[in-house]
Amino acid sequence: MLKAAVILFTSLLIPPPPPVLIPPPPTSATTELNYIPYP
């Protein structure tokens, strides 16, 4: 019971992690799009 209380107390002290940002698409995909000839 004491261990659960300590875990709860420490979880309140630790700030929540920042939101995960969506990584940009790989450069290979963008360069392939650039090489596509336009009609």
PDB file of N, CA, C and O in Angstrom:
ATOM      1  N   MET A   1       0.847  -1.211   0.000  1.00  0.00           N
ATOM      2  CA  MET A   1       0.000   0.000   0.000  1.00  0.00           C
ATOM      3  C   MET A   1       0.876   1.253   0.000  1.00  0.00           C
ATOM      4  O   MET A   1       0.601   2.222  -0.707  1.00  0.00           O
ATOM      5  N   LEU A   2       1.940   1.210   0.812  1.00  0.00           N
ATOM      6  CA  LEU A   2       2.844   2.356   0.862  1.00  0.00           C
ATOM      7  C   LEU A   2       3.549   2.537  -0.479  1.00  0.00           C
ATOM      8  O   LEU A   2       3.781   3.659  -0.928  1.00  0.00           O
ATOM      9  N   LYS A   3       3.886   1.406  -1.113  1.00  0.00           N
ATOM     10  CA  LYS A   3       4.578   1.499  -2.405  1.00  0.00           C
ATOM     11  C   LYS A   3       3.681   2.150  -3.449  1.00  0.00           C
ATOM     12  O   LYS A   3       4.147   2.944  -4.267  1.00  0.00           O
ATOM     13  N   ALA A   4       2.401   1.814  -3.422  1.00  0.00           N
ATOM     14  CA  ALA A   4       1.473   2.415  -4.380  1.00  0.00           C
ATOM     15  C   ALA A   4       1.338   3.917  -4.115  1.00  0.00           C
ATOM     16  O   ALA A   4       1.211   4.704  -5.053  1.00  0.00           O
ATOM     17  N   ALA A   5       1.366   4.306  -2.857  1.00  0.00           N
ATOM     18  CA  ALA A   5       1.247   5.724  -2.521  1.00  0.00           C
ATOM     19  C   ALA A   5       2.478   6.487  -3.009  1.00  0.00           C
ATOM     20  O   ALA A   5       2.362   7.613  -3.492  1.00  0.00           O
ATOM     21  N   VAL A   6       3.647   5.877  -2.883  1.00  0.00           N
ATOM     22  CA  VAL A   6       4.879   6.533  -3.335  1.00  0.00           C
ATOM     23  C   VAL A   6       4.861   6.681  -4.860  1.00  0.00           C
ATOM     24  O   VAL A   6       5.254   7.721  -5.389  1.00  0.00           O
ATOM     25  N   ILE A   7       4.408   5.646  -5.557  1.00  0.00           N
ATOM     26  CA  ILE A   7       4.338   5.711  -7.019  1.00  0.00           C
ATOM     27  C   ILE A   7       3.356   6.802  -7.446  1.00  0.00           C
ATOM     28  O   ILE A   7       3.630   7.552  -8.383  1.00  0.00           O
ATOM     29  N   LEU A   8       2.225   6.893  -6.769  1.00  0.00           N
ATOM     30  CA  LEU A   8       1.236   7.912  -7.102  1.00  0.00           C
ATOM     31  C   LEU A   8       1.795   9.305  -6.833  1.00  0.00           C
ATOM     32  O   LEU A   8       1.576  10.229  -7.616  1.00  0.00           O
ATOM     33  N   PHE A   9       2.520   9.453  -5.721  1.00  0.00           N
ATOM     34  CA  PHE A   9       3.082  10.758  -5.364  1.00  0.00           C
ATOM     35  C   PHE A   9       4.137  11.185  -6.374  1.00  0.00           C
ATOM     36  O   PHE A   9       4.171  12.348  -6.778  1.00  0.00           O
ATOM     37  N   THR A  10       4.997  10.261  -6.785  1.00  0.00           N
ATOM     38  CA  THR A  10       6.050  10.610  -7.742  1.00  0.00           C
ATOM     39  C   THR A  10       5.449  10.896  -9.115  1.00  0.00           C
ATOM     40  O   THR A  10       5.953  11.752  -9.842  1.00  0.00           O
ATOM     41  N   SER A  11       4.379  10.192  -9.478  1.00  0.00           N
ATOM     42  CA  SER A  11       3.754  10.434 -10.777  1.00  0.00           C
ATOM     43  C   SER A  11       3.133  11.829 -10.815  1.00  0.00           C
ATOM     44  O   SER A  11       3.044  12.439 -11.880  1.00  0.00           O
ATOM     45  N   LEU A  12       2.704  12.336  -9.658  1.00  0.00           N
ATOM     46  CA  LEU A  12       2.146  13.685  -9.619  1.00  0.00           C
ATOM     47  C   LEU A  12       3.254  14.729  -9.722  1.00  0.00           C
ATOM     48  O   LEU A  12       3.027  15.823 -10.240  1.00  0.00           O
ATOM     49  N   LEU A  13       4.445  14.404  -9.236  1.00  0.00           N
ATOM     50  CA  LEU A  13       5.551  15.360  -9.293  1.00  0.00           C
ATOM     51  C   LEU A  13       6.115  15.451 -10.704  1.00  0.00           C
ATOM     52  O   LEU A  13       6.496  16.532 -11.156  1.00  0.00           O
ATOM     53  N   ILE A  14       6.170  14.318 -11.402  1.00  0.00           N
ATOM     54  CA  ILE A  14       6.746  14.310 -12.744  1.00  0.00           C
ATOM     55  C   ILE A  14       5.756  14.949 -13.718  1.00  0.00           C
ATOM     56  O   ILE A  14       4.602  14.527 -13.781  1.00  0.00           O
ATOM     57  N   PRO A  15       6.189  15.959 -14.479  1.00  0.00           N
ATOM     58  CA  PRO A  15       5.270  16.581 -15.443  1.00  0.00           C
ATOM     59  C   PRO A  15       4.946  15.611 -16.559  1.00  0.00           C
ATOM     60  O   PRO A  15       5.754  14.733 -16.864  1.00  0.00           O
ATOM     61  N   PRO A  16       3.797  15.747 -17.170  1.00  0.00           N
ATOM     62  CA  PRO A  16       3.427  14.843 -18.260  1.00  0.00           C
ATOM     63  C   PRO A  16       4.368  15.041 -19.441  1.00  0.00           C
ATOM     64  O   PRO A  16       4.862  16.151 -19.642  1.00  0.00           O
ATOM     65  N   PRO A  17       4.629  14.006 -20.224  1.00  0.00           N
ATOM     66  CA  PRO A  17       5.525  14.137 -21.372  1.00  0.00           C
ATOM     67  C   PRO A  17       4.912  15.050 -22.425  1.00  0.00           C
ATOM     68  O   PRO A  17       3.688  15.120 -22.540  1.00  0.00           O
ATOM     69  N   PRO A  18       5.735  15.747 -23.192  1.00  0.00           N
ATOM     70  CA  PRO A  18       5.200  16.623 -24.237  1.00  0.00           C
ATOM     71  C   PRO A  18       4.504  15.807 -25.311  1.00  0.00           C
ATOM     72  O   PRO A  18       4.828  14.633 -25.492  1.00  0.00           O
ATOM     73  N   PRO A  19       3.565  16.390 -26.021  1.00  0.00           N
ATOM     74  CA  PRO A  19       2.874  15.649 -27.078  1.00  0.00           C
ATOM     75  C   PRO A  19       3.854  15.204 -28.147  1.00  0.00           C
ATOM     76  O   PRO A  19       4.763  15.951 -28.510  1.00  0.00           O
ATOM     77  N   VAL A  20       3.677  13.999 -28.650  1.00  0.00           N
ATOM     78  CA  VAL A  20       4.586  13.469 -29.661  1.00  0.00           C
ATOM     79  C   VAL A  20       4.275  14.128 -31.003  1.00  0.00           C
ATOM     80  O   VAL A  20       3.147  14.079 -31.496  1.00  0.00           O
ATOM     81  N   LEU A  21       5.303  14.745 -31.578  1.00  0.00           N
ATOM     82  CA  LEU A  21       5.107  15.397 -32.871  1.00  0.00           C
ATOM     83  C   LEU A  21       5.223  14.369 -33.985  1.00  0.00           C
ATOM     84  O   LEU A  21       6.055  13.464 -33.922  1.00  0.00           O
ATOM     85  N   ILE A  22       4.395  14.512 -34.994  1.00  0.00           N
ATOM     86  CA  ILE A  22       4.454  13.590 -36.131  1.00  0.00           C
ATOM     87  C   ILE A  22       5.707  13.918 -36.941  1.00  0.00           C
ATOM     88  O   ILE A  22       5.853  15.048 -37.406  1.00  0.00           O
ATOM     89  N   PRO A  23       6.607  12.964 -37.120  1.00  0.00           N
ATOM     90  CA  PRO A  23       7.839  13.248 -37.860  1.00  0.00           C
ATOM     91  C   PRO A  23       7.532  13.562 -39.316  1.00  0.00           C
ATOM     92  O   PRO A  23       6.575  13.025 -39.874  1.00  0.00           O
ATOM     93  N   PRO A  24       8.327  14.420 -39.938  1.00  0.00           N
ATOM     94  CA  PRO A  24       8.099  14.738 -41.346  1.00  0.00           C
ATOM     95  C   PRO A  24       8.371  13.527 -42.214  1.00  0.00           C
ATOM     96  O   PRO A  24       9.097  12.628 -41.791  1.00  0.00           O
ATOM     97  N   PRO A  25       7.814  13.473 -43.411  1.00  0.00           N
ATOM     98  CA  PRO A  25       8.054  12.324 -44.284  1.00  0.00           C
ATOM     99  C   PRO A  25       9.532  12.223 -44.627  1.00  0.00           C
ATOM    100  O   PRO A  25      10.226  13.239 -44.637  1.00  0.00           O
ATOM    101  N   PRO A  26      10.026  11.040 -44.904  1.00  0.00           N
ATOM    102  CA  PRO A  26      11.443  10.879 -45.237  1.00  0.00           C
ATOM    103  C   PRO A  26      11.804  11.687 -46.474  1.00  0.00           C
ATOM    104  O   PRO A  26      10.970  11.920 -47.349  1.00  0.00           O
ATOM    105  N   THR A  27      13.056  12.107 -46.529  1.00  0.00           N
ATOM    106  CA  THR A  27      13.490  12.956 -47.643  1.00  0.00           C
ATOM    107  C   THR A  27      13.436  12.191 -48.957  1.00  0.00           C
ATOM    108  O   THR A  27      13.271  12.797 -50.015  1.00  0.00           O
ATOM    109  N   SER A  28      13.572  10.874 -48.908  1.00  0.00           N
ATOM    110  CA  SER A  28      13.559  10.094 -50.148  1.00  0.00           C
ATOM    111  C   SER A  28      12.196  10.209 -50.836  1.00  0.00           C
ATOM    112  O   SER A  28      12.123  10.280 -52.063  1.00  0.00           O
ATOM    113  N   ALA A  29      11.122  10.228 -50.049  1.00  0.00           N
ATOM    114  CA  ALA A  29       9.789  10.314 -50.638  1.00  0.00           C
ATOM    115  C   ALA A  29       9.592  11.690 -51.277  1.00  0.00           C
ATOM    116  O   ALA A  29       8.996  11.795 -52.349  1.00  0.00           O
ATOM    117  N   THR A  30      10.084  12.732 -50.634  1.00  0.00           N
ATOM    118  CA  THR A  30       9.883  14.076 -51.182  1.00  0.00           C
ATOM    119  C   THR A  30      10.731  14.272 -52.432  1.00  0.00           C
ATOM    120  O   THR A  30      10.292  14.927 -53.377  1.00  0.00           O
ATOM    121  N   THR A  31      11.934  13.718 -52.452  1.00  0.00           N
ATOM    122  CA  THR A  31      12.786  13.893 -53.635  1.00  0.00           C
ATOM    123  C   THR A  31      12.214  13.115 -54.812  1.00  0.00           C
ATOM    124  O   THR A  31      12.315  13.564 -55.954  1.00  0.00           O
ATOM    125  N   GLU A  32      11.617  11.956 -54.550  1.00  0.00           N
ATOM    126  CA  GLU A  32      11.008  11.191 -55.644  1.00  0.00           C
ATOM    127  C   GLU A  32       9.846  11.981 -56.247  1.00  0.00           C
ATOM    128  O   GLU A  32       9.629  11.946 -57.459  1.00  0.00           O
ATOM    129  N   LEU A  33       9.101  12.692 -55.400  1.00  0.00           N
ATOM    130  CA  LEU A  33       7.989  13.493 -55.922  1.00  0.00           C
ATOM    131  C   LEU A  33       8.520  14.645 -56.776  1.00  0.00           C
ATOM    132  O   LEU A  33       7.890  15.053 -57.750  1.00  0.00           O
ATOM    133  N   ASN A  34       9.694  15.162 -56.391  1.00  0.00           N
ATOM    134  CA  ASN A  34      10.256  16.281 -57.150  1.00  0.00           C
ATOM    135  C   ASN A  34      10.727  15.836 -58.529  1.00  0.00           C
ATOM    136  O   ASN A  34      10.718  16.625 -59.474  1.00  0.00           O
ATOM    137  N   TYR A  35      11.137  14.576 -58.648  1.00  0.00           N
ATOM    138  CA  TYR A  35      11.651  14.090 -59.929  1.00  0.00           C
ATOM    139  C   TYR A  35      10.536  13.699 -60.896  1.00  0.00           C
ATOM    140  O   TYR A  35      10.798  13.455 -62.074  1.00  0.00           O
ATOM    141  N   ILE A  36       9.289  13.636 -60.408  1.00  0.00           N
ATOM    142  CA  ILE A  36       8.187  13.253 -61.302  1.00  0.00           C
ATOM    143  C   ILE A  36       7.957  14.377 -62.314  1.00  0.00           C
ATOM    144  O   ILE A  36       7.687  15.508 -61.911  1.00  0.00           O
ATOM    145  N   PRO A  37       8.057  14.097 -63.614  1.00  0.00           N
ATOM    146  CA  PRO A  37       7.847  15.159 -64.622  1.00  0.00           C
ATOM    147  C   PRO A  37       6.387  15.583 -64.655  1.00  0.00           C
ATOM    148  O   PRO A  37       5.485  14.749 -64.594  1.00  0.00           O
ATOM    149  N   TYR A  38       6.170  16.869 -64.750  1.00  0.00           N
ATOM    150  CA  TYR A  38       4.802  17.377 -64.812  1.00  0.00           C
ATOM    151  C   TYR A  38       4.294  17.305 -66.242  1.00  0.00           C
ATOM    152  O   TYR A  38       5.052  17.566 -67.176  1.00  0.00           O
ATOM    153  N   PRO A  39       3.037  16.960 -66.431  1.00  0.00           N
ATOM    154  CA  PRO A  39       2.468  16.849 -67.791  1.00  0.00           C
ATOM    155  C   PRO A  39       2.360  18.218 -68.466  1.00  0.00           C
ATOM    156  O   PRO A  39       1.906  18.309 -69.607  1.00  0.00           O
TER     157      PRO A  39
END
